[in-house]
Amino acid sequence: MNILICSLVFMPMAAAIASYITGRFSKSIRNYFAQLVTGLTFIFALSLFVKILTANSAQTLIIEIPYVCGMGLHFTADGFRAMYGMIAAFMWFTSTLFSEEYFAHYRNRNRYYLFLLLTLGATEGVFLSADFYTTFIFFEIMSFTSYVWVAHDEKQESMRAAATYLAVAVIGGLVMLMGIFLLYDVTGTLFFNDLVDRRSGYGLFGYLSTGRTQVEIAGLCMLFGFGAKAGAFPLHIWLPKAHPVAPAPASALLSGILTKAGMYGILILTSYLFLGDMMWGSMILILGVCTMVIGALLALFSVDLKRTLACSSVSQIGFILVGVGLSGLLYFPGSGESIFPGSEGNLLAVRGSMLHMVNHSLIKLALFMAAGVIYMNVHKLDINDIRGFGHGKPLLNYIFLMGSLGIGGIPLWNGYISKTLIHESIVEYIEYVSMTEYVSAVVPGGFGPFSSGMLRGIECAFLISGGLTIAYMTKLYVAIFVEKNTDESVQEKFDGMNGKYMNKVGAFALTLSATLLPVMGLLPHVVMDGLADIGQNFMNTEHTGEAVAYFSLTNLKGAAISLAIGALVYFAIVRLWIIKDGKYVNRWYRYFDLENYLYRPILLNILPFLFGVICRVLDSLVDAVVVFLRKTIFRDSKLPQELPEGTPFTHMCACIVGFFQKIANKTFLRKRPRNVDYDHRFAMFHEEWFENSTMIARSMSFGLLLFCVGLLAMIGYLFVMDIF
């Protein structure tokens, strides 16, 4: 198992360099090599998953690589980690298969494959990490290597989106690192499993006195970093900008896996550090609701295919966050059970949020690669330009339809199962809060800051967001596969592509990805419950409940309400307002762009101005203090005589040499006396020597030379001290 885990992390990274070198000589061999590497990674991940399933020992295995970055690297594997490592490897494999055709006419393909494999290893390192330090290292590697995907086209909009992505990643990473420092200062450990044990020694819901406050601040800092990568509101700004400009295979991975790396960190914080903390669970729930609703609205108004899917990812991250928040609110600290005996609220939320992570990853793999097929043939993403492309293309229709039905939460598809679990956890929490008398008897103060009315509002937001999901996916499906292009010549061109719009390898990758979605939905107790059983221990939920009747009238009611809302929104808003004069129009006001009208002005204008003023004031203050001291305490003494040139030393030397010159002129140089101005000559010599010395002293070579001398002196000193 040690070899498997290390191979998953480091084999793709080593292969990335070999892939780049190979690509310098043969592009086709490089493509096959990348497919082989990602295929082997998937096999290794699948083998690890099987080993975890068949392992009899419940003991957690920690693999340590000491001395790396000071604290060493630590990896582990359990059901959830192995499952997501396998999902990541599968998505990388299918994306790599599709990349060969997609990048056939692209430049910089060698660079793309290099960073594709580097990011694969870094992502596996995040999911298999055993402590926050290892998570942070691979998290940052993943952020920097995936930046190249966004900037791949090197166009103006690509570079701007890449700059936004990098800024969010860097700022989020620095804030996260500060949180890690604070957490380690209080707890003395960064291992996930140790944090649960350390909590009991510091009191309920966290830590006592100043330690508790510091842990809360550390948690907020780390939530900032992980939430930025996950695409949670208000740090979601990079997703709608990065996805439209990134290549489609990269977009599938950015949306399906890299956002889940951020969710992985949030799961760790919720399940290991703030387990049962109501304020933390409430905050995550509120963030989830905001992210869910805002992402759905952005997707509804977007008229760009990949931007719509990117905003949809923001919304689906919100659904997951709602489940994560409820998993904390419905957990009773210290008992391992839910608040009420026999209750399954916490279990429903845990399984629902975890399964929706899995479902969203696989759904977006199919949808973004289908969008890639369209862009690969049309080289446009505006819905008006690609309108009618799907006519006469049953395979592409099937792939996109499976993804649309899955993400819409339609019964018999996988998205319905996870959304049902999250919805049921909301319903159970409403019932708990409504039982005020029982709640007051068990837990004085009730269940956090929410009233039953507020929770019913959250349930409405959940169902409305589900309806908006159905509406914007219907908008895309109808535009691409039902309607025809307003330009008849363009439609004729689209119709002539039948059977020629993608090769067999790409068709295999897309069909396999899409077929998984209804299979998982048709066999929920076999596939979905099995995955949930494997992964739920990761979130410190070991109890089990009765099998959920997914297709009961009560559960189907929620899906039916979302369907009705979706139909109403589509016909009332999309058909009557967004479509104008036969064209789709972006009705989202540009003033609502947080990046352009909030973040960029603050970071590029307001903060530099404020800090510039502060620095000028401090600089002037220092100068004023110096002037005051020189005029009072440290008064300048007047020089008796200032030399016109040179220094007192050069003047003294000139006087000595001038004295001997006078003696020589009166003796053996009487016939040919010399009258040299040594004062000027020595002054010029000193000036030249001073300039050369200054240039040498300021050079990097001289600094490195002095560093080497100092290093050798220190080594020699240590060697002598070691002998004596």
C-alpha positions in Angstrom: 0.0 0.0 0.0 2.9 2.3 0.7 4.2 1.9 -2.9 0.7 2.5 -4.3 0.2 5.7 -2.4 3.7 7.1 -3.3 3.2 6.0 -6.9 -0.1 7.9 -7.2 1.5 11.1 -6.0 5.0 11.1 -7.4 4.8 8.8 -10.5 2.7 11.4 -12.6 5.1 14.2 -11.5 8.2 12.3 -12.7 6.4 11.2 -15.9 5.6 14.9 -16.6 9.2 15.6 -17.2 9.6 12.5 -19.3 6.5 13.5 -21.3 7.9 17.0 -22.0 11.2 15.6 -23.2 9.5 13.0 -25.4 7.3 15.7 -26.9 10.3 17.5 -28.1 11.0 14.6 -30.5 7.6 13.0 -31.2 4.1 14.5 -30.5 2.3 11.2 -31.1 4.5 9.2 -28.7 4.0 12.0 -26.2 0.3 11.7 -26.5 0.3 7.9 -26.0 2.8 8.3 -23.1 0.5 10.7 -21.3 -2.5 8.4 -21.8 -0.4 5.5 -20.5 0.6 7.4 -17.4 -2.9 8.5 -16.6 -4.2 5.0 -17.3 -1.6 3.5 -14.9 -2.5 6.1 -12.3 -6.1 5.0 -12.6 -5.2 1.4 -12.2 -3.0 2.2 -9.1 -5.9 4.2 -7.6 -8.4 1.4 -8.3 -6.0 -1.1 -6.7 -5.7 1.1 -3.7 -9.5 1.4 -3.5 -9.9 -2.3 -3.6 -7.2 -2.8 -1.0 -8.9 -0.4 1.4 -12.2 -2.3 0.8 -10.7 -5.7 1.5 -8.5 -4.6 4.4 -9.4 -6.2 7.7 -7.4 -3.8 9.9 -9.2 -0.6 11.1 -5.8 1.0 12.0 -5.0 4.0 9.9 -1.7 3.7 8.0 0.5 6.9 8.0 3.3 7.1 5.4 6.0 9.5 6.2 8.6 11.0 4.0 10.8 12.8 6.5 12.7 16.1 6.3 10.9 17.3 3.2 10.2 21.1 3.7 11.3 20.7 7.3 8.3 18.9 8.7 8.1 16.1 6.2 5.3 14.8 4.1 2.6 12.5 5.5 0.1 10.4 3.5 -2.7 8.1 4.5 -5.6 6.3 2.8 -9.1 5.4 4.0 -12.4 4.8 2.1 -13.1 8.4 1.2 -9.5 9.3 0.2 -9.1 6.2 -1.9 -12.5 6.8 -3.5 -11.7 10.4 -4.5 -8.2 9.4 -5.6 -9.8 6.9 -7.9 -12.3 9.4 -9.2 -9.6 12.0 -9.8 -7.5 9.4 -11.7 -10.5 8.3 -13.8 -11.3 11.9 -14.8 -7.7 12.6 -15.7 -7.6 9.4 -17.8 -10.7 10.3 -19.8 -9.7 13.9 -20.2 -6.3 12.8 -21.5 -8.0 10.5 -24.0 -10.1 13.4 -25.2 -7.2 15.9 -25.2 -5.5 14.3 -28.2 -8.3 15.2 -30.6 -9.1 18.5 -28.8 -5.6 19.8 -29.0 -4.9 18.6 -32.5 -4.7 22.2 -33.8 -3.5 23.9 -30.7 0.0 25.2 -30.0 1.9 24.7 -26.7 0.6 21.2 -26.4 3.9 20.0 -24.9 3.5 22.5 -22.1 -0.1 21.5 -21.5 0.8 17.8 -21.0 3.6 18.7 -18.7 1.4 20.6 -16.3 -1.5 18.2 -16.8 0.6 15.4 -15.2 2.1 17.6 -12.6 -1.3 18.7 -11.5 -2.5 15.1 -11.4 0.3 14.2 -8.9 -0.4 17.3 -6.8 -4.1 16.6 -6.7 -3.6 13.0 -5.5 -1.2 14.4 -2.9 -4.0 16.7 -1.6 -6.6 13.9 -1.3 -4.1 11.4 0.3 -2.6 13.9 2.8 -2.7 13.1 6.5 -2.0 16.6 7.9 -2.6 20.2 7.0 1.1 20.8 6.2 1.2 18.2 3.5 -2.2 19.4 2.2 -0.9 22.9 2.0 2.2 22.0 0.0 0.4 20.0 -2.6 -2.5 22.4 -2.6 -0.1 25.2 -3.7 1.6 23.1 -6.2 -1.8 22.2 -7.7 -2.8 25.9 -7.8 0.4 27.0 -9.6 0.5 24.2 -12.1 -3.2 24.5 -13.0 -2.7 28.2 -13.6 -1.0 27.3 -16.9 -4.3 25.7 -18.1 -6.2 28.9 -17.7 -3.5 30.9 -19.5 -2.9 28.3 -22.2 -4.3 30.3 -25.1 -2.2 33.4 -24.1 -4.9 35.7 -25.4 -5.8 38.9 -23.5 -8.9 37.4 -21.9 -7.0 34.3 -21.0 -4.2 36.1 -19.3 -6.7 38.3 -17.4 -8.6 35.3 -16.2 -5.4 33.5 -15.3 -4.3 36.6 -13.3 -7.6 36.5 -11.4 -7.1 32.7 -10.8 -3.6 33.2 -9.6 -4.4 36.1 -7.4 -7.2 34.2 -5.7 -4.9 31.1 -5.3 -2.0 33.1 -3.9 -4.0 35.2 -1.5 -6.0 32.2 -0.4 -2.8 30.2 0.1 -1.1 32.9 2.2 -4.2 33.3 4.4 -4.4 29.5 4.8 -0.7 29.3 5.7 -1.3 31.8 8.5 -4.2 29.7 9.8 -1.9 26.6 9.8 0.7 28.5 11.8 -1.9 29.6 14.4 -3.4 26.1 14.6 0.0 24.5 15.2 0.9 27.1 17.8 -2.1 26.1 19.9 -2.5 22.4 19.3 1.1 21.4 18.6 0.0 19.1 15.8 -1.4 19.4 12.3 -2.4 15.7 11.9 -6.1 15.4 11.2 -6.7 12.4 13.5 -4.8 14.1 16.4 -6.9 17.2 16.2 -10.0 15.2 17.3 -8.2 13.9 20.3 -6.7 17.2 21.2 -10.1 18.9 21.2 -11.3 17.0 24.3 -8.4 18.3 26.3 -9.3 22.0 25.5 -13.0 21.9 26.2 -16.3 21.5 24.3 -16.5 23.0 20.8 -12.9 23.9 20.6 -10.4 25.4 23.0 -10.5 27.4 26.2 -9.9 31.2 26.7 -7.3 32.6 24.2 -6.6 29.2 22.7 -10.2 28.8 21.6 -10.2 32.2 20.0 -6.9 31.5 18.2 -8.3 28.2 16.9 -11.4 29.9 15.6 -9.2 32.5 13.8 -7.1 29.7 12.4 -10.2 27.9 11.1 -11.5 31.1 9.4 -8.1 31.6 7.7 -8.0 28.1 6.4 -11.7 28.3 5.4 -10.7 31.4 3.3 -8.0 29.4 1.5 -10.0 26.3 0.9 -13.2 28.2 0.1 -11.3 30.2 -2.6 -10.3 27.0 -4.4 -13.8 25.4 -3.9 -15.4 28.5 -5.5 -17.6 29.4 -2.5 -19.2 32.8 -2.4 -17.8 35.5 -2.3 -14.5 34.0 -3.6 -16.2 32.4 -6.6 -15.0 35.1 -9.0 -12.4 32.9 -10.7 -14.7 30.2 -12.0 -16.9 32.2 -14.4 -13.7 33.8 -15.8 -11.4 30.8 -16.0 -13.6 28.2 -17.5 -14.6 29.9 -20.7 -10.9 30.6 -21.6 -9.4 27.3 -20.4 -9.3 24.3 -22.8 -12.4 22.0 -22.3 -10.5 19.0 -20.8 -8.9 21.4 -18.3 -12.2 23.0 -17.5 -13.6 19.5 -16.7 -10.8 19.0 -14.2 -10.9 22.5 -12.8 -14.6 22.2 -12.1 -14.9 18.5 -11.3 -11.8 17.9 -9.2 -9.8 21.0 -8.2 -12.9 22.6 -6.6 -13.3 19.3 -4.6 -9.8 19.7 -3.3 -11.0 22.9 -1.7 -14.1 21.0 -0.4 -11.8 18.3 1.0 -10.2 21.0 3.2 -13.6 22.3 4.4 -14.7 18.7 5.2 -11.5 18.3 7.3 -12.2 21.5 9.2 -15.8 20.6 9.8 -15.4 17.0 10.8 -12.1 17.1 12.7 -11.5 20.6 14.1 -15.0 22.0 14.6 -17.0 18.8 15.0 -20.3 19.7 16.6 -19.6 23.4 16.8 -23.0 25.1 16.0 -21.6 28.5 15.1 -19.2 26.9 12.6 -22.0 24.7 11.1 -24.3 27.8 10.9 -21.6 29.8 9.1 -21.0 27.0 6.5 -24.7 26.6 6.0 -25.2 30.3 5.3 -22.2 30.3 2.9 -23.7 27.3 1.2 -27.1 29.0 0.7 -25.5 32.2 -0.7 -23.2 30.2 -3.0 -26.1 27.9 -4.2 -28.5 30.7 -5.1 -26.0 33.2 -6.6 -24.3 30.5 -8.7 -27.7 29.4 -10.1 -28.7 33.0 -10.9 -25.4 33.6 -12.7 -25.8 30.4 -14.8 -29.4 31.3 -15.6 -28.5 34.7 -17.1 -25.3 33.6 -18.9 -25.3 33.2 -22.7 -21.9 31.5 -22.9 -21.9 27.7 -22.8 -18.8 27.1 -20.6 -19.5 30.2 -18.4 -23.0 28.7 -17.7 -21.4 25.4 -16.7 -18.9 27.2 -14.6 -21.5 29.2 -12.7 -23.4 25.9 -12.4 -20.3 24.6 -10.6 -20.5 27.5 -8.1 -24.1 26.6 -7.4 -23.5 22.9 -7.0 -20.6 23.7 -4.5 -23.3 25.6 -2.6 -25.4 22.5 -2.4 -22.5 20.6 -1.0 -21.8 23.3 1.5 -25.4 23.2 2.7 -24.9 19.5 3.4 -21.6 20.0 5.2 -23.1 22.7 7.4 -26.1 20.5 8.3 -23.7 17.6 9.1 -22.2 19.8 11.8 -25.5 21.2 13.1 -27.1 17.8 13.4 -24.1 16.3 15.3 -24.1 15.9 19.1 -20.5 16.4 20.3 -18.9 13.5 22.1 -21.6 10.8 21.5 -21.0 9.9 17.9 -24.7 9.9 17.4 -27.2 12.5 16.3 -29.0 14.8 18.7 -32.1 12.6 19.1 -31.9 8.9 19.7 -32.6 7.0 16.5 -32.3 10.2 14.4 -30.5 10.0 11.1 -30.2 13.7 10.3 -26.4 13.9 10.6 -26.0 10.7 8.6 -28.2 12.0 5.8 -26.3 15.3 5.6 -22.9 13.5 5.6 -23.8 11.0 3.0 -25.7 13.6 0.9 -22.8 16.1 0.8 -20.2 13.5 0.1 -22.2 11.8 -2.7 -23.0 15.2 -4.3 -19.3 15.8 -4.4 -18.9 12.6 -6.4 -21.9 13.2 -8.6 -20.8 16.8 -9.5 -17.3 15.6 -10.4 -18.6 13.0 -12.8 -21.5 15.1 -14.2 -19.2 18.0 -15.0 -16.7 15.7 -16.7 -19.4 14.7 -19.2 -20.8 18.2 -19.7 -17.5 20.1 -20.1 -16.2 17.5 -22.5 -19.4 17.7 -24.5 -18.9 21.5 -24.5 -15.4 20.8 -25.7 -16.7 18.9 -28.7 -18.9 21.8 -29.7 -16.0 24.4 -29.3 -13.6 22.0 -31.1 -15.8 22.2 -34.2 -17.3 25.7 -34.0 -14.6 27.6 -32.1 -17.4 29.6 -30.4 -19.2 29.4 -27.1 -22.0 32.0 -27.4 -25.3 30.2 -27.4 -26.5 32.2 -30.4 -23.5 31.1 -32.4 -23.7 27.3 -31.5 -27.5 27.2 -31.7 -28.7 24.1 -33.5 -25.3 22.4 -33.5 -26.7 19.2 -31.9 -29.2 18.5 -34.7 -28.6 15.1 -36.2 -26.0 14.2 -33.5 -27.6 11.5 -31.3 -24.5 10.5 -29.5 -23.6 14.1 -28.4 -27.3 14.5 -27.6 -27.2 11.5 -25.3 -24.0 12.7 -23.5 -25.3 16.2 -22.9 -28.7 15.0 -21.9 -27.3 12.5 -19.3 -25.3 15.3 -17.7 -28.2 17.7 -17.8 -30.6 15.2 -16.2 -28.0 14.3 -13.6 -27.2 17.8 -12.5 -30.9 18.8 -12.6 -31.7 16.2 -9.9 -34.1 14.3 -12.1 -35.2 10.9 -10.6 -33.4 7.9 -11.9 -30.2 9.9 -12.3 -27.4 10.2 -9.8 -27.8 13.9 -8.9 -31.3 13.1 -7.6 -30.0 10.7 -4.9 -27.5 13.2 -3.3 -29.9 16.2 -3.5 -32.6 14.1 -1.9 -30.4 13.2 1.0 -29.4 16.9 1.6 -33.0 17.9 1.3 -34.1 15.3 3.8 -31.5 16.5 6.3 -32.9 20.1 6.0 -36.4 18.7 6.7 -35.1 16.8 9.7 -33.3 19.9 11.1 -36.6 21.9 10.7 -38.4 19.2 12.7 -35.7 19.3 15.5 -35.8 23.1 15.8 -39.6 23.1 15.9 -39.6 20.8 18.9 -38.6 23.7 21.2 -39.6 22.1 24.4 -37.6 18.9 23.8 -34.7 20.9 22.5 -34.6 23.1 25.6 -34.6 20.0 27.8 -31.7 18.3 26.0 -29.6 21.2 24.8 -30.3 24.6 26.4 -30.2 27.3 23.9 -31.6 25.3 21.0 -30.0 24.5 17.7 -27.9 27.5 16.8 -29.2 30.8 15.5 -31.8 29.5 13.2 -35.6 29.5 13.8 -37.9 27.0 12.1 -39.1 29.9 9.8 -35.6 30.7 8.7 -34.9 27.0 8.0 -38.1 26.8 5.9 -36.7 29.7 4.0 -33.5 27.8 3.5 -35.5 24.8 2.2 -37.3 27.1 -0.2 -33.9 28.4 -1.4 -32.7 24.8 -1.9 -35.8 23.9 -4.0 -35.7 27.1 -6.0 -32.0 26.6 -6.7 -32.8 23.1 -7.9 -35.5 24.7 -10.2 -33.0 27.3 -11.5 -30.6 24.4 -12.3 -33.3 22.7 -14.4 -34.1 26.0 -16.1 -30.6 26.9 -17.2 -29.8 23.3 -18.3 -33.0 23.3 -20.3 -32.0 26.6 -21.9 -28.7 25.1 -23.0 -30.2 21.8 -24.2 -33.0 23.4 -26.2 -30.7 26.0 -27.8 -28.1 23.3 -28.9 -30.3 20.3 -29.7 -33.9 21.5 -30.3 -33.7 25.0 -31.9 -32.1 25.8 -35.2 -29.5 28.4 -36.0 -31.0 31.7 -37.2 -28.4 31.6 -40.1 -29.5 28.9 -42.5 -26.0 28.5 -44.0 -24.5 27.9 -40.5 -27.2 25.3 -39.8 -26.4 23.5 -43.0 -22.8 23.4 -42.0 -23.7 22.0 -38.6 -25.9 19.4 -40.2 -23.1 18.4 -42.5 -20.9 17.4 -39.5 -23.0 14.4 -38.6 -20.6 11.6 -37.7 -17.5 13.7 -38.2 -17.5 15.9 -35.2 -15.4 13.7 -32.9 -13.2 10.6 -33.3 -13.8 7.1 -31.7 -11.4 7.6 -28.8 -13.1 10.9 -27.8 -16.6 9.3 -28.3 -15.6 6.4 -26.0 -14.4 8.7 -23.3 -17.5 10.9 -23.4 -19.9 8.0 -23.6 -18.3 6.1 -20.7 -18.5 9.3 -18.6 -22.1 10.0 -19.4 -23.3 6.4 -19.0 -22.1 6.2 -15.4 -24.7 8.9 -14.4 -27.9 6.9 -15.0 -26.4 3.7 -13.8 -25.6 5.3 -10.5 -29.1 6.7 -10.3 -30.9 3.5 -11.3 -29.0 1.5 -8.7 -28.9 3.8 -5.7 -28.8 1.2 -3.0 -26.0 -0.7 -4.7 -23.8 2.0 -6.1 -24.6 5.2 -4.2 -25.2 3.7 -0.8 -22.1 1.6 -1.3 -20.0 4.6 -2.0 -21.5 6.4 1.0 -20.8 3.5 3.3 -17.2 3.5 2.2 -16.6 7.2 2.7 -18.7 8.3 5.6 -16.1 7.3 8.3 -13.9 10.0 6.9 -16.4 12.5 8.4 -16.3 10.8 11.8 -19.8 9.3 11.3 -19.7 5.6 12.0 -23.4 5.0 12.9 -25.7 3.6 10.2 -29.3 4.1 9.6 -32.1 2.5 7.6 -32.0 2.5 3.9 -33.6 5.6 2.4 -36.6 5.1 0.2 -35.3 7.3 -2.5 -38.4 6.9 -4.8 -41.1 7.3 -2.1 -43.8 9.9 -2.7 -42.3 12.1 0.0 -38.9 12.3 -1.6 -40.2 12.5 -5.1 -42.3 15.5 -4.0 -39.1 17.7 -3.6 -37.9 16.8 -7.1 -41.4 17.5 -8.5 -41.4 21.0 -6.8 -38.0 21.8 -8.3 -39.3 20.6 -11.7 -42.3 22.8 -11.5 -40.2 25.8 -10.5 -37.7 25.1 -13.3 -40.5 24.9 -15.9 -42.0 28.2 -14.6 -38.6 30.0 -14.7 -37.8 28.7 -18.2 -41.1 29.8 -19.8 -41.5 33.0 -17.8 -38.0 34.3 -17.7 -35.9 32.5 -20.4 -38.4 32.4 -23.2 -40.1 35.8 -22.4 -37.2 37.9 -21.1 -33.8 36.5 -21.9 -34.7 35.7 -25.5 -35.2 39.0 -27.4 -35.8 39.2 -31.1 -34.9 35.6 -31.5 -31.6 35.9 -29.7 -30.4 35.1 -26.2 -29.5 38.3 -24.4 -27.3 38.6 -21.2 -29.6 40.4 -18.8 -27.1 40.2 -15.9 -26.0 43.8 -15.2 -22.2 44.3 -15.5 -22.2 46.3 -12.3 -22.8 43.0 -10.4 -19.3 41.8 -11.3 -17.5 41.6 -7.9 -14.1 41.3 -9.5 -14.3 44.5 -11.6 -16.3 46.6 -9.3 -15.1 45.5 -5.9 -11.9 43.3 -5.7 -9.8 44.9 -8.4 -10.5 48.5 -7.2 -9.7 47.5 -3.6 -6.5 45.6 -4.4 -5.2 47.7 -7.2 -6.3 51.2 -6.3 -7.7 51.7 -2.8 -5.2 49.6 -0.8 -2.1 50.9 -2.7 -3.3 54.5 -2.1 -4.0 54.0 1.6 -0.7 52.2 2.2 1.1 54.8 0.1 -0.3 57.6 2.2 0.7 55.7 5.4 4.2 55.2 4.1 4.6 58.8 3.1 3.4 59.9 6.5 5.8 57.6 8.3 8.7 58.6 6.0 8.0 62.3 6.6 7.7 61.6 10.3 11.2 59.9 10.4 12.7 62.8 8.4 11.1 65.3 10.8 12.5 63.5 13.9 16.0 63.3 12.3 15.9 67.1 11.5 14.7 67.9 15.0 17.4 65.8 16.7 20.1 67.4 14.5 18.9 70.9 15.4 18.7 70.1 19.1 20.6 67.2 20.7 22.9 66.2 17.9 23.8 69.5 16.4 26.1 69.4 13.4 29.6 70.7 14.1 31.1 73.2 11.6 34.0 71.9 9.6 37.1 74.0 10.0 37.9 73.9 6.3 36.3 71.8 3.6 38.7 70.5 1.0 37.9 71.4 -2.6 38.5 67.8 -3.7 39.8 64.5 -2.4 39.9 63.6 1.3 42.2 64.5 4.2 44.2 61.4 3.5 44.8 62.2 -0.1 45.6 65.8 0.8 48.1 64.5 3.4 49.7 62.2 0.9 49.9 65.0 -1.7 51.6 67.3 0.8 54.2 64.6 1.6 54.9 63.9 -2.1 54.9 67.7 -2.8 57.5 68.2 -0.1 59.8 65.7 -1.8 59.1 67.2 -5.2 60.3 70.6 -3.9 63.5 69.1 -2.6 64.1 67.3 -5.9 63.5 70.5 -7.9 66.2 72.3 -5.8 68.7 69.6 -6.2 69.0 67.1 -9.0 66.0 68.4 -11.0 67.1 72.0 -11.0 67.5 72.1 -14.8 64.1 70.3 -15.5 61.9 70.9 -12.5 58.5 69.2 -12.2 55.4 70.9 -11.0 52.8 68.1 -10.7 49.5 68.8 -8.8 49.5 65.7 -6.7 46.5 67.0 -4.7 44.4 66.7 -7.8 46.0 63.5 -9.1 45.5 61.7 -5.8 41.9 63.0 -5.5 41.1 61.6 -9.0 42.8 58.3 -8.2 40.7 58.1 -5.0 37.5 58.9 -6.8 38.1 56.2 -9.4 39.0 53.6 -6.8 35.9 54.5 -4.7 33.6 54.1 -7.7 35.1 50.7 -8.7 34.9 49.5 -5.1 31.2 50.5 -4.8 30.3 48.7 -8.1 32.0 45.6 -6.9 30.4 45.7 -3.4 27.0 46.1 -4.9 27.3 43.3 -7.4 25.7 39.9 -6.9 29.0 38.1 -7.6 30.7 39.9 -4.7 27.8 39.1 -2.4 27.9 35.4 -3.4 31.7 35.4 -2.9 31.3 36.9 0.6 28.5 34.4 1.3 30.8 31.5 0.3 33.6 32.9 2.5 31.2 33.1 5.4 29.8 29.7 4.8 33.3 28.1 4.6 34.2 30.0 7.8 31.1 28.7 9.6 31.7 25.1 8.3 35.3 25.3 9.5 34.3 26.6 12.9 31.7 23.8 13.3 34.3 21.3 12.2 36.9 22.5 14.7 34.3 22.6 17.5 33.2 19.1 16.6 36.9 17.9 16.9 37.5 19.6 20.3 
